[in-house]
Amino acid sequence: MRILFQLGHPAHFHLFKNTIADLQRDGHQTYILIRKKDILEDLLKQSGLPYTNILPSGKKSLFTLMLRLWRVFRFTLTHRINVLVGSTPEVAQVAWLLHRRSVVMAEDDAAIVPQFIKSVKPFADNYLSPVSCNNGPLENKTTHYEGFHKLAYLHPNHFTPDPAVVDRYFPHNEPYFLLRFAQLKAYHDVSANAQGITNEISQSILQKLLPHGKVYITSERPLDLSLEQYRLKINPLDIHHIMAFATLYIGDSQSMAVEAAMLGTPSIRFNDFAGKIGVLEELEQKYHLTIGIPTSQPERLYSTIDSLLAIPNLHEVFQQRRQQMLDDKIDVASFFTHFIENLK
C-alpha cells in the first residue's frame, strides 16, 4: 500500500515512528506530511525520515486551514495514496473526498475536543482510541484498544531507558527532578481557559525540591529570568531517557504526564483538566501512576510533593505499578500496524 501519515505535533512523530518502520519493513510505501510546530521538524531531521512540510509558516488561520486541506488533497492525488493516517481532520476529510481509506487516532475525550470531533465525524472511516476514551458522537466509528498513545513508543518492545544518555548531561544516579511548562495555547487549552504553573508557584516548587536534588525545566513558553538557570538544554530525542531516571515529574502538560506514567516515573500534573480526561483518570485511579491537581489548589500541590518524597523506595513502588499497567496493555505500535495492514 501507499500510506500517508500527516503529523501536526511533535507527539505525532513519536506516535507513528515505529508503525512507519514496521510498514516499511513489510514493503509498504510511506509518506509523511507535516506543518511547522515546535520541534517537529527537528525530530524528523534527526531521525532521517523523509518528509514534506506543507505549511512552513506554522501560522493558524482559516486560510491556512484551507491551504493545509488543499495541499494534503493534492499530495494524495499526486502520489496515488491508498490510506491516510493521522490525528488531524484533513486525514478524514481528504480520504472521504477522494474515496480513500482513513485511520484517525486520538486519545482526547469528545468533551475536551468538541471542534475536532465535529470536523472529523462526517468523514472518518476508522477512529482508534484507548478504552478509557469517550468519543461521544464518534463511538459508532471507534475501535477501542487496551493501551495508550504513548505506549506506541514507550512500550518495552520499543524503548529501553539508557543511563548513558542521561550521563551525557548529568549523573543519572543522582536525584533530579523534571519540570515541564506547556504553552497552553492549543485549541482545548484556550477554549477551556486552562491555567498552569505560574512563576510564583514555580518558585515554591523549587523551594520544595532543591534540598532533595537538582531541578531541570523544559518549557514551551519563555521563562522568568530567575528560572532560566534551570532550563534543560538537550537533544529533544533524549527527553524520554531523562524522564525515565527522574525522581519526580511535575508539569502542566497532559502529554508528558502520560509519558512519565508509561515509564513508571512519579508524576504530578497541575492544570485545569485534572479529573476530566479519561486516559489520565485511568492512569490515576486504576494504576496510581499520576496525580492531577486543579490550579485552584496550589497548597495541595505542595503537600503532594511532600507526600511523594516521603515514600520509601519511591522508584520501586512506581515501577511495580507500571508493570501492572503493562501487564494489562498491548504494544500499541504493533496494533496500529496490524490494523492498517488489514483494512477492508
C-alpha positions in Angstrom: 0.0 0.0 0.0 0.9 3.7 -0.3 0.3 5.2 3.1 0.3 8.8 4.0 0.9 10.0 7.6 0.0 13.6 8.5 1.8 14.9 11.6 0.6 18.1 13.2 2.5 18.0 16.5 5.9 16.6 17.8 4.0 14.0 19.8 2.7 12.6 16.4 6.3 11.9 15.4 6.7 9.6 18.4 3.2 8.1 18.0 3.8 6.9 14.4 7.6 6.4 14.1 7.5 2.7 15.0 4.4 1.9 12.9 6.0 3.6 9.9 9.2 1.5 10.4 7.0 -1.7 10.6 5.1 -0.8 7.5 8.3 0.0 5.6 9.7 -3.4 6.7 6.6 -5.1 5.3 7.1 -3.5 1.9 4.6 -0.6 2.0 5.5 2.8 0.7 5.1 5.5 3.4 4.9 9.3 3.1 5.0 12.0 5.8 3.4 15.4 5.7 4.0 18.0 8.4 3.4 21.6 9.3 5.7 23.8 11.4 5.1 23.0 15.0 7.6 23.4 17.9 10.4 20.8 17.4 8.5 18.5 15.0 10.8 19.2 12.0 13.9 18.9 14.1 12.8 15.5 15.3 12.2 14.3 11.7 15.6 15.7 10.5 17.4 13.9 13.3 15.5 10.6 12.7 16.4 10.6 9.0 12.8 10.0 7.9 11.9 11.9 4.7 9.0 14.3 4.9 7.3 17.2 3.2 6.5 20.4 5.1 3.2 21.6 3.7 2.9 24.7 5.9 6.4 26.1 6.8 5.0 29.2 8.4 3.1 27.3 11.0 0.5 30.1 11.3 -3.1 29.2 12.1 -6.0 30.9 10.3 -9.0 30.0 8.2 -6.8 30.5 5.1 -4.0 28.2 6.4 -6.6 25.6 7.4 -7.9 25.6 3.8 -4.4 25.6 2.4 -3.4 22.5 4.5 -6.5 20.7 3.2 -5.7 21.6 -0.4 -2.1 20.5 -0.1 -3.0 17.2 1.6 -5.6 16.7 -1.2 -3.0 17.5 -4.0 -0.3 15.3 -2.4 -2.7 12.3 -2.1 -3.7 12.6 -5.7 -0.1 13.1 -7.0 1.3 10.2 -5.0 -1.6 7.9 -5.5 -2.1 7.3 -1.8 -4.3 4.4 -0.7 -4.6 5.1 3.0 -4.3 8.3 5.1 -3.3 8.1 8.7 -3.0 10.7 11.5 -4.6 12.7 14.2 -5.7 15.7 12.0 -9.1 16.5 10.4 -7.5 16.6 6.9 -6.8 12.9 7.1 -10.5 12.0 7.3 -11.7 14.9 5.0 -9.3 14.2 2.1 -9.9 10.4 2.3 -13.6 11.0 2.1 -13.3 13.4 -0.8 -11.1 11.0 -2.8 -12.8 7.7 -1.8 -9.6 6.5 0.0 -9.4 4.8 3.4 -8.6 6.7 6.5 -7.5 5.9 10.1 -7.7 8.6 12.7 -6.0 8.1 16.0 -7.0 10.2 19.1 -7.0 9.9 22.9 -8.8 13.0 24.0 -12.4 12.6 25.1 -15.0 14.2 22.9 -15.9 16.7 25.6 -12.3 18.0 25.6 -12.0 18.5 21.8 -15.6 19.1 20.5 -14.5 21.1 17.5 -12.1 18.3 16.4 -14.9 15.7 16.7 -17.2 17.9 14.6 -14.6 18.3 11.9 -13.9 14.5 11.7 -17.3 12.9 12.4 -18.9 13.1 8.9 -15.8 11.9 7.1 -13.9 9.3 9.3 -13.8 5.7 8.3 -11.9 4.4 11.3 -11.3 6.1 14.6 -8.9 4.4 17.1 -8.6 5.3 20.7 -7.9 3.8 24.1 -10.7 2.0 26.0 -10.7 4.9 28.6 -11.8 7.4 26.0 -15.4 8.6 25.5 -15.7 9.6 21.9 -19.4 10.6 22.1 -20.8 11.0 18.5 -17.9 9.0 17.1 -18.3 5.9 19.2 -20.0 4.1 16.3 -16.9 4.5 14.2 -14.4 3.8 17.1 -12.3 0.8 17.6 -11.1 0.9 21.3 -7.9 -0.8 22.3 -6.2 -1.7 25.6 -3.4 0.8 25.5 -2.3 4.5 25.4 -0.8 6.5 22.6 2.4 6.8 24.5 2.8 3.0 24.5 3.3 3.2 20.7 6.8 4.4 21.5 7.4 3.8 25.3 6.4 0.2 25.4 9.4 -2.0 26.4 9.3 -3.6 23.0 10.3 -0.2 21.6 12.1 1.7 24.3 14.7 0.9 26.9 15.9 3.8 29.1 19.6 4.2 28.7 21.6 5.7 31.7 24.5 6.5 29.3 22.3 9.0 27.5 21.5 10.8 30.8 25.1 10.8 31.8 25.9 13.0 28.8 24.2 15.8 30.6 24.4 14.9 34.3 24.7 11.8 36.5 21.7 9.5 36.1 22.0 8.0 39.6 21.9 11.3 41.5 18.4 12.6 42.4 16.9 15.1 40.0 13.5 16.5 39.2 12.0 17.3 35.8 9.5 20.2 35.4 7.5 21.0 32.3 5.8 24.2 31.4 3.4 24.0 28.5 2.4 26.9 26.3 -1.3 26.2 27.0 -2.3 27.7 23.6 -3.7 24.6 22.0 -7.4 24.8 21.0 -8.6 22.8 24.0 -6.4 24.9 26.4 -7.7 28.2 25.0 -11.4 27.1 24.9 -11.2 25.9 28.5 -9.2 29.0 29.6 -6.7 26.5 31.0 -4.2 27.7 33.6 -1.0 26.1 34.7 2.2 26.6 36.7 2.8 30.4 37.3 6.2 31.9 38.1 5.2 32.2 41.8 4.2 28.6 42.0 7.4 27.6 40.2 9.4 29.3 42.9 7.5 27.4 45.6 8.1 24.1 43.8 11.8 24.9 43.6 12.0 25.5 47.4 10.4 22.1 47.9 12.7 20.2 45.5 16.1 21.8 45.7 17.0 20.3 49.1 16.5 16.9 47.6 18.3 17.1 44.3 18.8 19.1 41.0 15.9 20.6 39.1 15.7 20.8 35.3 13.0 22.7 33.5 11.7 22.1 29.9 9.4 24.8 28.7 7.4 25.8 25.7 7.0 29.3 27.0 9.6 32.0 27.9 11.0 31.5 31.4 11.3 34.2 34.1 15.0 35.2 34.4 15.1 33.6 37.9 14.2 30.2 36.3 16.4 30.4 33.2 19.3 28.8 35.1 17.3 25.6 35.4 16.4 25.3 31.7 17.2 21.8 30.3 19.3 22.1 27.1 19.4 18.7 25.4 18.8 16.8 22.2 15.0 16.5 22.1 15.3 12.8 21.2 16.9 12.2 24.6 14.0 13.5 26.8 12.4 10.1 27.5 15.7 8.7 28.8 16.0 11.7 31.1 12.4 11.4 32.2 12.8 7.7 33.0 15.5 8.3 35.6 13.9 11.4 37.2 12.9 11.1 40.8 9.7 13.1 40.1 8.0 14.8 37.2 5.8 17.9 37.7 4.2 19.9 34.9 1.1 21.5 33.4 1.2 19.3 30.3 -1.1 16.2 29.9 1.2 14.6 27.3 4.3 14.4 29.4 2.4 13.3 32.5 1.2 10.3 30.5 4.8 9.6 29.2 6.0 9.7 32.8 3.4 7.1 33.7 4.4 4.9 30.9 8.0 4.9 32.3 7.0 4.5 35.9 8.2 7.9 36.9 6.0 9.5 39.6 4.2 12.5 38.2 2.0 15.4 39.2 0.1 17.4 36.7 -1.1 20.9 37.8 -3.8 22.2 35.4 -7.5 22.6 34.9 -8.0 19.4 33.1 -7.5 17.4 36.3 -10.3 14.9 36.7 -11.6 15.4 33.1 -9.6 13.2 30.8 -10.3 9.5 30.5 -6.8 8.3 29.8 -5.3 10.2 32.8 -8.2 9.2 35.0 -7.4 5.6 34.3 -3.7 6.1 35.0 -4.5 7.9 38.2 -7.5 6.0 39.6 -6.7 2.4 38.4 -2.9 2.4 38.3 -1.9 5.2 40.7 0.8 6.4 38.3 0.0 10.1 38.2 -1.8 12.7 40.3 -3.9 15.5 38.9 -4.4 18.7 40.8 -6.5 21.7 39.6 -4.9 25.2 39.7 -7.3 26.3 42.4 -5.4 24.1 44.9 -1.7 25.1 45.0 -1.4 24.0 48.6 -2.5 20.5 47.6 0.3 20.6 45.0 2.9 21.3 47.7 1.6 18.7 50.1 1.5 16.1 47.3 5.2 16.8 46.6 6.0 16.3 50.3 4.0 13.1 50.4 5.7 11.6 47.4 9.2 12.5 48.6 8.4 10.8 51.9 7.6 7.4 50.3 10.5 4.9 51.0 11.7 3.3 47.8 9.6 5.6 45.7 11.1 4.4 42.4 10.5 0.7 43.1 6.9 1.4 44.2 6.1 3.2 40.9 7.9 0.6 38.8 5.7 -2.1 40.3 2.6 0.0 39.4 4.0 0.5 35.9 4.4 -3.3 35.5 0.8 -3.9 36.4 -0.3 -1.4 33.8 2.0 -3.0 31.2 0.6 -6.4 32.0 -2.9 -5.1 31.1 -2.0 -3.2 28.0 -0.8 -4.0 24.4 2.1 -3.0 22.2 0.2 -0.1 20.5 2.6 0.4 17.6 2.2 -3.2 16.5 -1.6 -2.9 16.9 -1.6 0.2 14.6 0.5 -1.7 12.0 -1.8 -4.7 12.1 -5.0 -2.5 11.8 -3.7 -0.6 8.9 -2.5 -3.7 7.0 -5.8 -5.4 7.5 -8.1 -2.6 6.4 -11.1 -3.8 4.5 
